[in-house]
Amino acid sequence: MDPLLNFSNLTVLITGAGSGFGLKLAEGLASRGANLVLSDINEDNLENTRKSVSKHTEAVALAGDIAEESLNRNLVELALNTFGQLDIAVNNAGVAHNPAPVHEMTEDIIDKQFGVNVKGVMFGMKYQLPAMLKQKGGHILNVSSLAGLGGAPKGGAYAAAKHAVSGITRTAAIEYGRKNVRVNAICPFYSPTNILNVDGYNTPEAQQQLAMGSPMKRLADPQEVVNTMMLLLSPGNSYMNGQTIAVDGGVTAW
């Protein structure tokens, strides 16, 4: 196996592993030797992922709401108790909201966006970082969004939350880089995963309209995003730190 994509004997924690990027990433890492700790709020989807990847590697799973601090603590404890280490954490779980302008944002929408998209990352890192510091190394990859780098019309609460993820990523990279613990983020353009299963984005017509926002005039295939995640997580990619990498078909080139 090419050493750049050899994850043998590494333990990887992935949230939002029941579908979309998380599922595909789990499958890709399993085929390349990683031991996996998986989480998702959908217990059935999570178990399907665990069964699928267990054909290739050892995997354990714990379902729950990633916005709850206790789940994040328990996931790290599960990794350490099962595999004795935590080398990589991918804070991937996220939710979107129905498109609406800023003046129509409700308290429920804002609370859910900051619960899953921000608390899920912050609480994850709160427990992932000490484990990595103790073993003198590790890598955290947060899944932000292109909405975490610029404006997102009718996606104000989502954009605010994803900007927070980008800020958390850069801050932690500065705080822990000298300890050999790196933190980066990936910022994809729209991709047809479950996050687009909200009113206003979940029809072919709406998604075609979204695609027109990219110079490539199409949405990102989920596998294309996951391929980039794999490259970012590569053991050979050891000097990247504090970066928010756009995977956007050229949107940010404008």
GIPE-V674944 format. One record per backbone hydrogen bond with DSSP energy under -1.0 kcal/mol. CO is the residue of the C=O (numbers start at 1). NH is the residue of the N-H. E is the energy in kcal/mol with one decimal. If there is no record, write none. Layout:
co: <CO CO>
nh: <NH NH>
e: <E E>
//
This chain:
co: <2 3 7 10 11 11 12 13 14 19 20 21 22 23 24 25 26 27 29 30 32 33 35 36 37 38 39 40 42 43 44 45 46 47 48 49 50 53 53 58 60 65 68 69 70 71 72 73 74 75 76 77 78 79 87 88 89 90 90 91 101 102 106 107 108 109 110 111 112 113 114 115 118 119 121 122 123 124 125 127 128 129 130 131 132 138 139 140 141 142 145 146 146 152 154 155 156 157 158 159 160 161 162 163 164 165 166 167 168 169 170 171 172 173 176 176 177 180 182 183 184 185 186 187 188 190 191 193 194 196 198 198 203 204 205 206 207 208 210 211 214 221 221 222 223 224 225 226 227 228 229 234 236 243 245 247 248 250 251>
nh: <5 6 10 35 87 88 37 90 39 23 24 25 26 27 28 29 30 31 34 33 7 9 12 60 14 62 17 64 46 47 48 49 50 51 52 53 54 56 57 36 38 68 72 73 74 75 76 77 78 79 80 81 82 83 139 13 141 15 92 143 104 105 110 111 112 113 114 115 116 117 119 120 122 123 125 126 127 128 129 131 132 133 134 135 137 182 89 184 91 186 148 149 150 155 100 159 160 161 162 163 164 165 166 167 168 169 170 171 172 173 174 175 176 177 179 181 180 138 140 242 142 245 144 247 146 220 193 196 197 198 201 202 207 208 209 210 211 212 213 214 217 224 225 226 227 228 229 230 231 232 233 237 238 185 187 189 251 253 254>
e: <-1.9 -1.0 -2.0 -2.9 -1.6 -2.2 -2.5 -3.2 -1.7 -1.3 -2.2 -2.8 -2.3 -2.2 -2.3 -2.8 -2.4 -1.8 -2.2 -1.5 -2.0 -1.1 -3.0 -2.3 -2.7 -2.3 -3.0 -1.6 -2.4 -2.3 -2.0 -2.1 -2.7 -2.5 -2.1 -2.6 -1.8 -2.1 -1.7 -2.2 -2.7 -2.1 -1.2 -2.0 -2.6 -2.3 -1.6 -2.3 -2.4 -2.1 -2.5 -2.9 -2.0 -2.8 -1.9 -2.5 -2.9 -2.1 -1.5 -2.4 -1.9 -1.8 -2.4 -2.8 -2.2 -2.4 -2.5 -2.1 -2.4 -1.6 -2.8 -1.1 -3.2 -3.0 -2.7 -2.1 -1.1 -2.4 -2.4 -1.0 -1.9 -2.9 -2.3 -1.2 -2.6 -2.3 -2.0 -2.5 -1.8 -2.1 -2.1 -1.8 -1.0 -2.6 -1.7 -3.0 -2.4 -2.2 -2.6 -2.5 -1.6 -1.7 -2.0 -2.3 -2.8 -2.4 -2.1 -2.3 -2.7 -2.0 -1.6 -2.2 -2.4 -1.3 -1.6 -1.7 -1.9 -1.6 -2.6 -2.5 -2.8 -2.8 -2.2 -1.8 -2.5 -2.4 -2.7 -2.0 -2.0 -1.8 -2.3 -1.0 -2.4 -2.1 -1.9 -2.1 -2.1 -1.1 -1.9 -2.0 -1.9 -1.1 -1.5 -2.3 -2.5 -1.5 -2.0 -2.6 -1.8 -2.5 -2.2 -2.0 -1.5 -2.9 -3.6 -2.2 -1.1 -1.6 -1.4>
//
